[in-house]
């Protein structure tokens, strides 16, 4: 008796599923048009960002130098020059100037399909 109930349930579910499937295939979604391509070389470079909670601003471009400040994620800062993997920056929030490691502070890269 149990197998009869299961067979009836499966048959009922199959019958219910057919109209739903046919209704969804009958409607057509609008085709999205791609955005016009732009020339990547004409776009300004992306800004530098802190990609960790905080990074130490140092007096020289070495981890052994004196810490002069902290650059937190979300702070706005200006990059003046690079030396190897180090960036000389000014934190616009605190006006502290110094060197930060490029391991934690870097510029995102655009993906261009030309």
N, C-alpha and C positions, 0 to 999 in steps of 0.2 A: 504494500500500500504506500509505503514511503517513496518508492521509486516512481510511482504514478504521479505523485504530487510534484516531484522534481521535474519530470518530463513536461508536465503541464506548465510549470513556472518557466522553464526554458523556452517553451513554444510561445508563451505569452510575451516574454521579453523580446524574443526575436521579432514578433509581429509589431511590437511597439517601436522597435528600433528602426524598422524600415522607413516609415514616413519621415522620421526625423532626419535620417541620412539623406533621403531624396530631397528634402526641403533645403538642406544646407548646400547641396551641390547645385541646385537650381539658381541660387543667388550668386551673382558675380561681384567681387570686390573691385573698386576702381583701381586702375593701374597708376602707381606713383611715378611721377616724372623725376628723373635725377636732377640734382642741383647743378647749375652751370659750373664747369671747372674753372678754377682760378690759377694763376701762375704763382707758385710758391715763392719764387725769388722776389716777387714784388711785395710780399707781406712782411711786416716788421717782425723781428725775432720775438719769441715768447720770453716773458720775464723770468728771472731766476727765482727759485723758491727754496725754502728750507724743507727738506724731505725727512725730517725727524722731529722729535719734540722740541729740541733746542740744540744749538751748536755754539761752542765757545769761540768768542772773538779774541784773537791773540795779538800780541805786539809785533811778532815776527811770524814768518811762514814756516813754523815748526811747532810740533806738539810740546816741546820742552820750553817754549817761551812763555812769558807772563800772560795770564788771562786778563783781559781788559774789559770784557763784557760778555753778554749772552745774546744770541740772536734766536728768538723763538719762532716757531712755525706761525705763519700769518703776519709777521712783521714785514713791513716794506723796507727794502734796502736797495742801495745803489752799488753796482760793481764798477770799480774804477780801473782795475787791471788784474791780470792773471800772471802767476809765476808757478809753472808746473801744474800741480793739482790744487794750488792755493789761490784764493780770490781776495783781493783787497777791497773791503766794503765799507760803507757808511750805513749804519742802522738809522733809518729816518725817524724812528720813534724816540730813540735816546741820543742820537747824534754821535754815538761812539764809532770810531774808525779803527779798523784793524784787519787782520787776516783770518779767514775761515777756510776749513777744508772743503774742497770740491767733492769729497765723498758724500757729504750731507747737504750741500747746497749746489743745485745745478738747474739748468734750463731744460724744460720739457722740449721734446722734439716733435715737429709736425710731420705727419705722414702725407706725402704728396705723390699723387699718381699722375704723372705727366705722360 
